[in-house]
Amino acid sequence: APVNGALPRVVPSVPAYNAAAFIAPVLASLAAQTYPNLRVLISVDVCSDGTAELCETFAAGRPNVTVIRQTERRGWIGNSNALLEAAGGDFVFFAFHDDPLDPRYVERLVAAFARQPDAAVAFSDMYVPYGVAAYDALDGVGDRFERIRRLMFVYGKWWIPFRGLVRRDALRRVGGLRPLPFGEESADRLWLLRLAREGALVRVPEPLITKVLRPAG
């Protein structure tokens, strides 16, 4: 739904690291989005390849694309949080440097928020190498404690909603990703658990993103 007469601003946030060999399809998929009110934000961690130059070439001539070059190695949590801090907008989502998006990705997920404006996250199904993956464990679950319980006890492919659109005011209350005492692994699930306190995780039941598995991914 329009906000103050305008379409909500959506900020795809791309944490990029040593991705020169495979980021181009993701950038092309962002440029192809049918949703008009996008501000693309790319944060390039300190790399040993040409990722920053490739992203800056993509941004040239596109006033809605901003590239941030980190000056010291941040790691995936630090780089992701740098994006969340800089994003602004009404909705934010991680567009990871591996995984291209369907051109209708943002349009479909913004429409899901129009139907359920108090949701915290809207996400889609996903193409994976073995077919289509869906996280349907929260379909129809309105109780926040049940949402958290299902996420906590890993019902289904909990990692799929991590790529979804996040409502900005929910993100403001939750804050960024936090490393766990044993390291960065599962910081994404902890973040989703905190978002689940703020509202529903709404599934759009169509595959609108492609998960690319690489040997070093």
MDAnalysis code that builds the backbone (N, CA, C; Angstrom):
import MDAnalysis as mda
import numpy as np

u = mda.Universe.empty(651, n_residues=217, atom_resindex=np.repeat(np.arange(217), 3), trajectory=True)
u.add_TopologyAttr("name", ["N", "CA", "C"] * 217)
u.add_TopologyAttr("resid", np.arange(1, 218))
u.add_TopologyAttr("resname", ["ALA", "PRO", "VAL", "ASN", "GLY", "ALA", "LEU", "PRO", "ARG", "VAL", "VAL", "PRO", "SER", "VAL", "PRO", "ALA", "TYR", "ASN", "ALA", "ALA", "ALA", "PHE", "ILE", "ALA", "PRO", "VAL", "LEU", "ALA", "SER", "LEU", "ALA", "ALA", "GLN", "THR", "TYR", "PRO", "ASN", "LEU", "ARG", "VAL", "LEU", "ILE", "SER", "VAL", "ASP", "VAL", "CYS", "SER", "ASP", "GLY", "THR", "ALA", "GLU", "LEU", "CYS", "GLU", "THR", "PHE", "ALA", "ALA", "GLY", "ARG", "PRO", "ASN", "VAL", "THR", "VAL", "ILE", "ARG", "GLN", "THR", "GLU", "ARG", "ARG", "GLY", "TRP", "ILE", "GLY", "ASN", "SER", "ASN", "ALA", "LEU", "LEU", "GLU", "ALA", "ALA", "GLY", "GLY", "ASP", "PHE", "VAL", "PHE", "PHE", "ALA", "PHE", "HIS", "ASP", "ASP", "PRO", "LEU", "ASP", "PRO", "ARG", "TYR", "VAL", "GLU", "ARG", "LEU", "VAL", "ALA", "ALA", "PHE", "ALA", "ARG", "GLN", "PRO", "ASP", "ALA", "ALA", "VAL", "ALA", "PHE", "SER", "ASP", "MET", "TYR", "VAL", "PRO", "TYR", "GLY", "VAL", "ALA", "ALA", "TYR", "ASP", "ALA", "LEU", "ASP", "GLY", "VAL", "GLY", "ASP", "ARG", "PHE", "GLU", "ARG", "ILE", "ARG", "ARG", "LEU", "MET", "PHE", "VAL", "TYR", "GLY", "LYS", "TRP", "TRP", "ILE", "PRO", "PHE", "ARG", "GLY", "LEU", "VAL", "ARG", "ARG", "ASP", "ALA", "LEU", "ARG", "ARG", "VAL", "GLY", "GLY", "LEU", "ARG", "PRO", "LEU", "PRO", "PHE", "GLY", "GLU", "GLU", "SER", "ALA", "ASP", "ARG", "LEU", "TRP", "LEU", "LEU", "ARG", "LEU", "ALA", "ARG", "GLU", "GLY", "ALA", "LEU", "VAL", "ARG", "VAL", "PRO", "GLU", "PRO", "LEU", "ILE", "THR", "LYS", "VAL", "LEU", "ARG", "PRO", "ALA", "GLY"])
u.atoms.positions = np.array([
    [0.845, -1.182, 0.000],
    [0.000, 0.000, 0.000],
    [0.883, 1.235, 0.000],
    [0.489, 2.317, -0.679],
    [1.304, 3.516, -0.678],
    [1.497, 4.086, 0.725],
    [2.665, 4.639, 0.970],
    [2.971, 5.319, 2.219],
    [3.050, 6.806, 1.913],
    [2.151, 7.605, 2.531],
    [2.100, 9.038, 2.246],
    [1.996, 9.311, 0.747],
    [1.171, 8.510, 0.056],
    [0.930, 8.715, -1.358],
    [1.962, 8.127, -2.285],
    [3.021, 7.550, -1.755],
    [4.083, 6.985, -2.598],
    [4.233, 5.501, -2.299],
    [4.763, 4.768, -3.262],
    [5.060, 3.364, -3.021],
    [6.127, 3.247, -1.937],
    [6.038, 2.232, -1.074],
    [7.083, 2.040, -0.059],
    [8.457, 1.888, -0.706],
    [9.463, 2.454, -0.066],
    [10.842, 2.311, -0.534],
    [11.399, 0.985, -0.023],
    [11.923, 0.174, -0.943],
    [12.517, -1.114, -0.613],
    [14.019, -1.033, -0.879],
    [14.801, -1.522, 0.079],
    [16.258, -1.453, -0.030],
    [16.835, -2.867, -0.095],
    [17.123, -3.373, -1.311],
    [17.899, -4.611, -1.412],
    [19.327, -4.331, -0.946],
    [19.811, -5.161, -0.036],
    [21.116, -4.938, 0.591],
    [22.021, -6.118, 0.255],
    [23.108, -5.844, -0.432],
    [23.974, -6.885, -0.988],
    [25.304, -6.897, -0.232],
    [25.516, -7.862, 0.669],
    [26.837, -8.009, 1.281],
    [27.736, -8.829, 0.357],
    [28.765, -8.202, -0.187],
    [29.572, -8.840, -1.227],
    [30.995, -9.067, -0.728],
    [31.522, -10.252, -1.070],
    [32.900, -10.591, -0.705],
    [33.448, -11.589, -1.712],
    [34.555, -11.234, -2.347],
    [35.210, -12.120, -3.322],
    [34.194, -12.792, -4.244],
    [33.346, -11.969, -4.845],
    [32.205, -12.481, -5.617],
    [32.288, -12.119, -7.095],
    [33.440, -11.674, -7.556],
    [33.535, -11.201, -8.944],
    [33.135, -12.267, -9.949],
    [33.357, -13.529, -9.628],
    [33.088, -14.608, -10.580],
    [31.604, -14.951, -10.690],
    [30.775, -14.488, -9.743],
    [29.383, -14.961, -9.750],
    [28.345, -13.924, -9.338],
    [28.736, -12.699, -9.040],
    [27.761, -11.715, -8.566],
    [26.959, -11.081, -9.701],
    [27.479, -11.119, -10.939],
    [26.813, -10.421, -12.045],
    [25.352, -10.833, -12.230],
    [24.981, -12.144, -12.175],
    [23.559, -12.490, -12.321],
    [22.675, -11.912, -11.215],
    [23.220, -11.773, -10.008],
    [22.440, -11.183, -8.916],
    [22.202, -9.697, -9.187],
    [23.239, -8.983, -9.607],
    [23.078, -7.568, -9.923],
    [22.099, -7.389, -11.079],
    [22.206, -8.228, -12.096],
    [21.273, -8.142, -13.221],
    [19.838, -8.388, -12.773],
    [19.653, -9.313, -11.834],
    [18.294, -9.606, -11.346],
    [17.730, -8.437, -10.540],
    [18.583, -7.677, -9.878],
    [18.124, -6.477, -9.168],
    [17.740, -5.387, -10.162],
    [18.540, -5.245, -11.215],
    [18.223, -4.246, -12.237],
    [16.919, -4.576, -12.963],
    [16.547, -5.855, -12.999],
    [15.356, -6.296, -13.734],
    [14.086, -6.279, -12.892],
    [14.153, -5.867, -11.644],
    [12.964, -5.896, -10.785],
    [11.839, -5.026, -11.349],
    [10.634, -5.545, -11.293],
    [9.468, -4.813, -11.790],
    [8.980, -3.763, -10.808],
    [9.399, -3.849, -9.566],
    [8.965, -2.879, -8.549],
    [9.789, -1.604, -8.714],
    [9.145, -0.433, -8.805],
    [9.884, 0.768, -9.198],
    [10.638, 1.498, -8.091],
    [10.221, 1.376, -6.836],
    [10.818, 2.220, -5.799],
    [11.878, 1.450, -5.016],
    [13.028, 1.239, -5.668],
    [14.138, 0.496, -5.074],
    [15.335, 1.412, -4.878],
    [16.034, 1.213, -3.765],
    [17.368, 1.782, -3.582],
    [18.300, 0.618, -3.277],
    [19.158, 0.264, -4.212],
    [20.055, -0.880, -4.054],
    [21.316, -0.420, -3.330],
    [21.649, -1.145, -2.276],
    [22.815, -0.819, -1.457],
    [23.742, -2.033, -1.457],
    [24.992, -1.822, -1.866],
    [25.982, -2.900, -1.940],
    [27.139, -2.544, -1.025],
    [27.472, -3.449, -0.113],
    [28.645, -3.246, 0.743],
    [29.681, -4.299, 0.385],
    [30.828, -3.844, -0.111],
    [31.889, -4.750, -0.525],
    [32.917, -4.826, 0.596],
    [33.029, -6.014, 1.183],
    [34.056, -6.238, 2.191],
    [35.424, -6.230, 1.496],
    [36.477, -6.151, 2.268],
    [37.821, -6.131, 1.687],
    [38.058, -7.438, 0.940],
    [38.297, -7.336, -0.384],
    [38.356, -8.497, -1.263],
    [39.736, -8.623, -1.901],
    [39.994, -9.813, -2.437],
    [41.237, -10.060, -3.171],
    [40.977, -10.228, -4.661],
    [39.767, -9.851, -5.107],
    [39.436, -9.923, -6.529],
    [38.845, -8.592, -6.964],
    [38.140, -8.580, -8.075],
    [37.609, -7.332, -8.614],
    [36.161, -7.067, -8.269],
    [35.686, -7.569, -7.124],
    [34.271, -7.392, -6.761],
    [33.884, -5.922, -6.704],
    [34.684, -5.100, -6.036],
    [34.321, -3.687, -5.869],
    [34.228, -2.985, -7.216],
    [35.199, -3.234, -8.082],
    [35.192, -2.583, -9.386],
    [33.987, -3.023, -10.218],
    [33.655, -4.306, -10.163],
    [32.497, -4.810, -10.897],
    [31.214, -4.145, -10.392],
    [31.079, -4.038, -9.070],
    [29.875, -3.421, -8.490],
    [29.805, -1.934, -8.829],
    [30.942, -1.261, -8.823],
    [30.948, 0.166, -9.159],
    [30.618, 0.391, -10.632],
    [31.048, -0.517, -11.494],
    [30.658, -0.439, -12.900],
    [29.150, -0.603, -13.046],
    [28.576, -1.543, -12.297],
    [27.123, -1.739, -12.305],
    [26.404, -0.485, -11.820],
    [26.935, 0.171, -10.793],
    [26.279, 1.345, -10.205],
    [26.369, 2.575, -11.108],
    [27.380, 2.631, -11.960],
    [27.568, 3.802, -12.813],
    [26.346, 4.016, -13.705],
    [25.786, 5.197, -13.653],
    [24.606, 5.493, -14.454],
    [23.303, 5.025, -13.842],
    [23.376, 4.411, -12.664],
    [22.160, 3.986, -11.954],
    [22.081, 4.781, -10.650],
    [21.325, 5.865, -10.610],
    [21.308, 6.720, -9.415],
    [20.709, 6.054, -8.178],
    [20.004, 4.948, -8.366],
    [19.413, 4.259, -7.207],
    [20.320, 3.164, -6.650],
    [21.569, 3.089, -7.109],
    [22.512, 2.076, -6.629],
    [23.690, 2.768, -5.957],
    [23.986, 2.345, -4.724],
    [25.116, 2.884, -3.964],
    [26.039, 1.742, -3.580],
    [27.343, 1.932, -3.775],
    [28.350, 0.952, -3.385],
    [29.181, 1.522, -2.235],
    [29.272, 0.754, -1.168],
    [30.120, 1.102, -0.028],
    [31.327, 0.169, -0.049],
    [32.507, 0.713, -0.004],
    [33.717, -0.108, 0.116],
    [34.177, -0.099, 1.572],
    [34.159, -1.255, 2.211],
    [34.697, -1.339, 3.567],
    [36.228, -1.207, 3.511],
    [36.773, -0.529, 4.486],
    [38.227, -0.302, 4.491],
    [38.972, -1.305, 5.358],
    [38.236, -2.080, 6.140],
    [38.839, -3.179, 6.886],
    [37.881, -4.350, 6.864],
    [38.417, -5.541, 6.964],
    [37.611, -6.761, 6.838],
    [36.578, -6.821, 7.946],
    [35.294, -6.924, 7.557],
    [34.193, -6.925, 8.522],
    [33.664, -8.324, 8.797],
    [33.835, -9.274, 7.874],
    [33.181, -10.569, 8.010],
    [31.721, -10.448, 7.614],
    [31.039, -11.604, 7.481],
    [29.683, -11.543, 6.919],
    [28.697, -10.864, 7.854],
    [28.862, -11.021, 9.175],
    [27.955, -10.341, 10.104],
    [28.218, -8.842, 10.096],
    [29.474, -8.440, 10.191],
    [29.789, -7.024, 10.199],
    [29.392, -6.340, 8.906],
    [29.617, -6.999, 7.786],
    [29.250, -6.416, 6.499],
    [27.733, -6.324, 6.354],
    [27.031, -7.348, 6.804],
    [25.564, -7.321, 6.754],
    [25.011, -6.223, 7.648],
    [25.562, -6.074, 8.836],
    [25.083, -5.032, 9.746],
    [25.372, -3.638, 9.213],
    [26.494, -3.473, 8.521],
    [26.783, -2.169, 7.913],
    [25.674, -1.782, 6.929],
    [25.168, -2.756, 6.201],
    [24.064, -2.503, 5.281],
    [22.785, -2.135, 6.030],
    [22.465, -2.891, 7.072],
    [21.243, -2.611, 7.828],
    [21.286, -1.208, 8.432],
    [22.449, -0.797, 8.882],
    [22.583, 0.539, 9.484],
    [22.410, 1.641, 8.447],
    [22.822, 1.377, 7.218],
    [22.787, 2.407, 6.179],
    [21.507, 2.402, 5.364],
    [20.672, 1.394, 5.538],
    [19.617, 1.131, 4.566],
    [18.521, 2.184, 4.522],
    [17.925, 2.564, 5.650],
    [16.736, 3.397, 5.586],
    [15.607, 2.652, 4.895],
    [14.697, 3.403, 4.272],
    [13.604, 2.792, 3.522],
    [12.499, 2.257, 4.414],
    [11.476, 1.686, 3.782],
    [10.340, 1.095, 4.491],
    [10.506, -0.405, 4.681],
    [11.161, -1.064, 3.720],
    [11.457, -2.488, 3.794],
    [12.904, -2.711, 3.360],
    [13.533, -3.692, 3.989],
    [14.920, -4.029, 3.704],
    [14.978, -5.533, 3.467],
    [15.864, -5.973, 2.558],
    [16.115, -7.403, 2.468],
    [17.539, -7.652, 2.013],
    [18.066, -8.815, 2.404],
    [19.390, -9.231, 1.963],
    [19.284, -9.886, 0.589],
    [20.011, -9.327, -0.366],
    [20.156, -9.942, -1.684],
    [21.570, -10.508, -1.726],
    [21.706, -11.767, -1.398],
    [23.044, -12.347, -1.253],
    [23.718, -12.513, -2.611],
    [25.044, -12.409, -2.607],
    [25.800, -12.300, -3.852],
    [25.784, -13.575, -4.693],
    [25.233, -14.667, -4.165],
    [25.130, -15.930, -4.906],
    [23.817, -16.100, -5.664],
    [22.730, -15.529, -5.164],
    [21.391, -16.040, -5.457],
    [20.531, -15.046, -6.243],
    [20.348, -15.260, -7.550],
    [19.539, -14.346, -8.362],
    [18.057, -14.390, -7.979],
    [17.394, -13.286, -8.264],
    [15.983, -13.099, -7.934],
    [15.134, -13.093, -9.196],
    [13.928, -13.609, -9.083],
    [12.927, -13.436, -10.131],
    [12.624, -11.939, -10.270],
    [12.360, -11.431, -11.471],
    [12.051, -10.004, -11.621],
    [10.865, -9.528, -10.786],
    [9.962, -10.441, -10.424],
    [8.775, -10.044, -9.649],
    [8.982, -10.189, -8.144],
    [10.195, -10.517, -7.720],
    [10.467, -10.825, -6.312],
    [9.955, -9.724, -5.377],
    [10.440, -8.509, -5.580],
    [10.062, -7.421, -4.669],
    [8.576, -7.101, -4.811],
    [8.089, -7.053, -6.021],
    [6.670, -6.736, -6.241],
    [5.757, -7.695, -5.486],
    [6.044, -8.990, -5.564],
    [5.196, -9.983, -4.908],
    [5.271, -9.866, -3.372],
    [6.463, -9.597, -2.858],
    [6.600, -9.549, -1.405],
    [6.012, -8.260, -0.827],
    [6.134, -7.154, -1.533],
    [5.465, -5.922, -1.083],
    [3.949, -6.136, -1.081],
    [3.431, -6.848, -2.073],
    [1.990, -7.133, -2.113],
    [1.559, -7.967, -0.912],
    [2.437, -8.865, -0.445],
    [2.113, -9.658, 0.747],
    [1.972, -8.761, 1.969],
    [2.805, -7.737, 2.073],
    [2.673, -6.795, 3.190],
    [1.400, -5.967, 3.062],
    [0.991, -5.655, 1.851],
    [-0.261, -4.921, 1.670],
    [-1.431, -5.733, 2.204],
    [-1.347, -7.063, 2.066],
    [-2.415, -7.930, 2.582],
    [-2.309, -8.129, 4.089],
    [-1.103, -8.069, 4.634],
    [-0.893, -8.297, 6.063],
    [0.125, -7.276, 6.575],
    [-0.285, -6.034, 6.756],
    [0.665, -4.952, 7.048],
    [1.361, -5.056, 8.395],
    [0.831, -5.876, 9.322],
    [1.483, -6.020, 10.618],
    [2.516, -7.147, 10.634],
    [2.756, -7.803, 9.490],
    [3.787, -8.844, 9.421],
    [5.164, -8.226, 9.628],
    [6.107, -9.037, 10.079],
    [7.485, -8.582, 10.240],
    [8.324, -8.906, 9.012],
    [8.040, -10.060, 8.378],
    [8.838, -10.544, 7.248],
    [7.895, -11.133, 6.206],
    [8.187, -10.887, 4.932],
    [7.508, -11.586, 3.839],
    [8.585, -12.258, 2.993],
    [8.388, -13.534, 2.675],
    [9.406, -14.294, 1.966],
    [8.743, -15.221, 0.965],
    [9.540, -15.761, 0.050],
    [8.993, -16.631, -0.989],
    [9.608, -18.021, -0.899],
    [9.044, -18.936, -1.682],
    [9.690, -20.222, -1.890],
    [10.958, -20.012, -2.723],
    [11.716, -21.084, -2.925],
    [13.043, -20.956, -3.511],
    [13.347, -22.137, -4.428],
    [13.923, -21.833, -5.584],
    [14.494, -22.893, -6.410],
    [15.820, -23.339, -5.788],
    [15.975, -24.635, -5.664],
    [17.223, -25.222, -5.185],
    [17.620, -26.309, -6.192],
    [18.857, -26.830, -6.119],
    [19.284, -27.793, -7.141],
    [18.390, -29.020, -7.277],
    [17.666, -29.391, -6.231],
    [16.829, -30.589, -6.300],
    [15.361, -30.274, -6.537],
    [15.022, -29.021, -6.849],
    [13.631, -28.684, -7.115],
    [13.244, -27.362, -6.484],
    [12.111, -27.356, -5.779],
    [11.625, -26.160, -5.103],
    [11.590, -26.431, -3.602],
    [12.145, -25.512, -2.831],
    [12.123, -25.618, -1.369],
    [11.170, -24.573, -0.815],
    [10.406, -24.972, 0.196],
    [9.446, -24.068, 0.823],
    [9.559, -24.192, 2.343],
    [9.390, -23.070, 3.014],
    [9.296, -23.094, 4.474],
    [7.845, -22.815, 4.835],
    [7.103, -23.889, 5.053],
    [5.669, -23.751, 5.319],
    [5.309, -24.030, 6.769],
    [6.315, -24.122, 7.638],
    [6.048, -24.480, 9.039],
    [5.260, -23.413, 9.770],
    [5.264, -22.179, 9.251],
    [4.540, -21.102, 9.931],
    [3.260, -20.711, 9.209],
    [2.896, -21.422, 8.154],
    [1.656, -21.103, 7.438],
    [0.465, -21.178, 8.394],
    [-0.265, -20.087, 8.482],
    [-1.458, -20.051, 9.321],
    [-1.202, -19.920, 10.807],
    [0.048, -19.747, 11.230],
    [0.373, -19.629, 12.656],
    [0.305, -18.158, 13.045],
    [-0.685, -17.798, 13.844],
    [-0.843, -16.409, 14.270],
    [-0.239, -16.101, 15.620],
    [-0.037, -17.113, 16.437],
    [0.465, -16.907, 17.791],
    [1.987, -16.741, 17.772],
    [2.477, -15.663, 18.358],
    [3.914, -15.404, 18.253],
    [4.738, -16.425, 19.018],
    [4.223, -16.939, 20.121],
    [4.982, -17.938, 20.878],
    [5.117, -19.235, 20.090],
    [4.075, -19.578, 19.331],
    [4.157, -20.762, 18.475],
    [5.124, -20.524, 17.316],
    [5.117, -19.310, 16.759],
    [6.107, -18.978, 15.719],
    [7.518, -19.192, 16.236],
    [7.790, -18.637, 17.406],
    [9.136, -18.725, 17.973],
    [9.491, -20.175, 18.286],
    [8.530, -20.934, 18.812],
    [8.796, -22.332, 19.142],
    [9.179, -23.125, 17.893],
    [8.440, -22.904, 16.808],
    [8.717, -23.653, 15.582],
    [10.072, -23.272, 14.978],
    [10.399, -21.993, 15.041],
    [11.717, -21.568, 14.575],
    [12.829, -22.110, 15.467],
    [12.584, -22.071, 16.766],
    [13.614, -22.482, 17.720],
    [13.940, -23.958, 17.582],
    [12.908, -24.763, 17.357],
    [13.120, -26.204, 17.268],
    [13.257, -26.692, 15.825],
    [13.538, -25.761, 14.927],
    [13.942, -26.048, 13.549],
    [12.920, -26.936, 12.835],
    [11.683, -26.462, 12.823],
    [10.679, -27.117, 11.992],
    [10.912, -26.672, 10.551],
    [11.347, -27.539, 9.689],
    [11.471, -27.204, 8.277],
    [12.702, -26.372, 7.944],
    [12.706, -25.836, 6.734],
    [13.856, -25.098, 6.190],
    [13.799, -23.646, 6.670],
    [14.147, -23.436, 7.929],
    [14.013, -22.139, 8.590],
    [14.831, -21.050, 7.917],
    [15.874, -21.418, 7.158],
    [16.789, -20.443, 6.574],
    [16.199, -19.708, 5.378],
    [15.104, -20.184, 4.825],
    [14.530, -19.525, 3.656],
    [14.035, -18.111, 3.975],
    [13.332, -17.856, 5.087],
    [12.849, -16.491, 5.347],
    [13.949, -15.462, 5.570],
    [15.190, -15.894, 5.787],
    [16.274, -14.941, 6.029],
    [16.472, -14.001, 4.845],
    [16.026, -14.407, 3.655],
    [16.154, -13.564, 2.469],
    [14.926, -12.692, 2.235],
    [13.954, -12.746, 3.124],
    [12.703, -12.035, 2.894],
    [12.782, -10.545, 3.180],
    [11.735, -9.829, 2.739],
    [11.590, -8.421, 3.071],
    [11.267, -8.275, 4.553],
    [11.932, -7.323, 5.192],
    [11.730, -7.055, 6.619],
    [11.155, -5.643, 6.770],
    [10.092, -5.536, 7.540],
    [9.502, -4.220, 7.817],
    [10.480, -3.382, 8.637],
    [10.685, -2.164, 8.211],
    [11.748, -1.342, 8.800],
    [11.541, -1.091, 10.294],
    [10.311, -0.825, 10.719],
    [10.119, -0.533, 12.145],
    [10.363, -1.775, 12.994],
    [10.070, -2.964, 12.474],
    [10.413, -4.194, 13.203],
    [11.920, -4.346, 13.288],
    [12.613, -4.071, 12.194],
    [14.073, -4.146, 12.192],
    [14.682, -3.154, 13.164],
    [14.104, -1.985, 13.256],
    [14.621, -0.965, 14.169],
    [14.575, -1.455, 15.614],
    [13.524, -2.182, 15.955],
    [13.418, -2.691, 17.332],
    [14.351, -3.873, 17.574],
    [14.568, -4.665, 16.547],
    [15.364, -5.894, 16.694],
    [16.863, -5.620, 16.594],
    [17.246, -4.702, 15.727],
    [18.661, -4.431, 15.510],
    [19.288, -5.438, 14.559],
    [20.614, -5.441, 14.509],
    [21.330, -6.246, 13.532],
    [21.602, -7.662, 13.998],
    [22.410, -8.343, 13.209],
    [22.828, -9.704, 13.517],
    [23.826, -9.690, 14.671],
    [23.757, -10.726, 15.490],
    [24.663, -10.828, 16.635],
    [25.369, -12.184, 16.605],
    [26.688, -12.180, 16.736],
    [27.390, -13.472, 16.815],
    [27.026, -14.202, 18.094],
    [26.980, -15.503, 18.023],
    [26.753, -16.322, 19.203],
    [28.085, -16.579, 19.901],
    [28.057, -17.051, 21.137],
    [29.324, -17.279, 21.856],
    [30.279, -18.212, 21.120],
    [29.724, -19.133, 20.312],
    [30.578, -20.100, 19.614],
    [30.883, -19.658, 18.184],
    [30.530, -18.412, 17.796],
    [30.885, -17.916, 16.485],
    [29.699, -17.375, 15.709],
    [29.886, -17.206, 14.396],
    [28.880, -16.568, 13.551],
    [27.781, -17.516, 13.078],
    [28.024, -18.818, 13.141],
    [27.033, -19.768, 12.656],
    [25.744, -19.642, 13.456],
    [24.619, -19.683, 12.773],
    [23.270, -19.597, 13.344],
    [22.888, -18.192, 13.786],
    [23.722, -17.185, 13.499],
    [23.318, -15.809, 13.799],
    [22.074, -15.431, 13.003],
    [21.913, -16.012, 11.814],
    [20.733, -15.725, 11.003],
    [19.468, -16.251, 11.665],
    [19.527, -17.441, 12.257],
    [18.331, -17.992, 12.916],
    [17.979, -17.192, 14.159],
    [18.977, -16.766, 14.916],
    [18.713, -15.929, 16.091],
    [18.030, -14.631, 15.679],
    [18.470, -14.043, 14.576],
    [17.873, -12.803, 14.073],
    [16.407, -13.033, 13.696],
    [16.126, -14.160, 13.022],
    [14.743, -14.476, 12.666],
    [13.885, -14.700, 13.901],
    [14.450, -15.335, 14.914],
    [13.699, -15.536, 16.161],
    [13.297, -14.204, 16.775],
    [14.210, -13.253, 16.742],
    [13.891, -11.938, 17.303],
    [12.846, -11.218, 16.454],
    [12.934, -11.358, 15.127],
    [11.919, -10.755, 14.264],
    [10.553, -11.400, 14.466],
    [10.530, -12.700, 14.772],
    [9.257, -13.400, 14.974],
    [8.486, -12.852, 16.166],
    [9.171, -12.202, 17.097],
    [8.469, -11.542, 18.208],
    [7.687, -10.330, 17.738],
    [8.122, -9.744, 16.610],
    [7.567, -8.466, 16.157],
    [6.375, -8.617, 15.224],
    [6.198, -9.807, 14.660],
    [5.089, -10.007, 13.735],
    [5.246, -11.300, 12.969],
    [4.265, -11.583, 12.128],
    [4.241, -12.839, 11.386],
    [5.346, -12.881, 10.336],
    [5.762, -14.106, 10.004],
    [6.629, -14.373, 8.862],
    [5.724, -14.954, 7.784],
    [5.444, -14.154, 6.770],
    [4.412, -14.485, 5.780],
    [5.058, -15.072, 4.532],
    [4.580, -16.228, 4.136],
    [5.121, -16.928, 2.973],
    [4.321, -16.607, 1.720],
    [5.019, -16.260, 0.647],
    [4.436, -16.162, -0.690],
    [4.733, -17.486, -1.394],
    [3.721, -18.308, -1.666],
    [3.965, -19.693, -2.094],
    [4.289, -19.829, -3.579],
    [5.345, -19.179, -4.005],
    [5.858, -19.357, -5.355],
    [7.365, -19.135, -5.306],
    [8.133, -19.886, -6.100],
    [9.593, -19.759, -6.065],
    [10.047, -18.510, -6.812],
    [10.620, -17.558, -6.087],
    [11.006, -16.273, -6.666],
    [12.489, -15.970, -6.469],
    [13.236, -16.959, -6.012],
    [14.665, -16.794, -5.801],
    [15.325, -18.146, -6.100],
    [16.548, -18.099, -6.596],
    [17.273, -19.322, -6.923],
    [18.489, -19.436, -6.024],
    [18.544, -20.520, -5.259],
    [19.691, -20.789, -4.393],
    [20.766, -21.483, -5.211],
    [21.904, -20.817, -5.347],
    [23.038, -21.378, -6.083],
    [24.035, -21.936, -5.084],
    [24.298, -23.209, -5.157],
    [25.247, -23.861, -4.248],
    [26.589, -23.952, -4.943],
    [27.606, -23.389, -4.330],
    [28.962, -23.448, -4.862],
    [29.830, -24.236, -3.903],
    [30.874, -24.882, -4.401],
    [31.737, -25.691, -3.517],
    [32.299, -24.903, -2.341],
    [32.620, -23.625, -2.569],
    [33.192, -22.809, -1.490],
    [32.166, -21.940, -0.810],
    [30.863, -22.151, -1.085],
    [29.818, -21.297, -0.546],
    [29.562, -21.579, 0.918],
])
